[in-house]
């Protein structure tokens, strides 16, 4: 799987993607990336990539001629994604669909800055708009790292344990994960629930399901409504 990442701050990549299981997968060649510096396609020697909005308003807009030239430089852009609050919010089901694409799948991630990008770029290149949450970032670079991390970790041979490694995670189970415990069994006067020490797998699974349901109902009732659709 390959990711083209367009940005005016190439020094921000690969960032967190260089560490952990995703970083090891990068070293093994399970996925790859290329950073394209949008400023290399600037309209003047000053590296300008943005201009004032037509119709007035606060905030600069990234120019379509600059972004178009940057996108045209990519031989195989695959699916082009622009991180924007106007897009659907990324969730685990969407992530899984992205990850289930063929191993030679290509994604081009456009990291916007300033007020955003010219609408004509979105229309002309049939770009997919995608949000990672209901908040505003300074730019799309962090969103791009979130996207790559969530997708790559589900690709075959990235996580140890295969499919089972993600089967019981939050959102994969239709809700939030139950509380987790490890050794020591007593820490600062706090004990692990007895059921987890019982060795009775049926009771343990029942307890986990009850805990998951209760936590989901309290903290994310929207997930319960979603699962009932």
Secondary structure, 3 states (H helix, E strand, C coil): CEEEEEECCHHHCCHHHHCHHHHHHHHCCCCEEEEEEHHHHCCCCCCCCEECCCCCCCCCEECHHHHHHHHHCCCCCCEEEEEEEEEEECCHHHHHHHHCCCCCCEEEEECCCCCEECHHHHHHCCCEEEECCCCCCCCCHHHHHHHHHHHHCCCCCCCCCCCHHHHCCCCCCCCCCCCCCCCCCEECCEECCHHHHCCCHHHHHHHHHHHHHHHHHHHCHHHHHHHCC
